[in-house]
Amino acid sequence: MVAQRELSEAEVDRVFHALATSTRRDILRRTIEHEQSVSTLASEYEMSFAAVQKHVTVLEAANLIVKRAEGRERLVRANPEMIARARALLARYEELWRSRIARLDDLLAGTPASPTADGRRPDSTTDNARTEEGD
């Protein structure tokens, strides 16, 4: 099994840019299902072949798809490794927000804050401020 490294800031920017357009998300979805030629993909959209090629180029630059030549055709397929790395990034963001929401829930419930994912307790600057003011 190949160890996944974290995405660089430039890779994150390219992935989010590539996924920012519904057409590119649809192309990625179609290429996850099975490898397709660019011309087959282009026939599915109400835009020029050149426009679809540009979308494919953006996805390829983000390493979300891989393009290869077979004769005169250019075939594209999803790159599961990069999709997994992007998914791992989103999972880290999700964990961060779940942790923050859990701490907010604890604060609102008046219970001690839960430890963060790394086992540390969040700082209690709010409690210290109250104590110093004499509340």
Order of alpha helices (4+ residues) and beta strands (2+ residues): alpha-alpha-beta-alpha-alpha-beta-beta-alpha-alpha
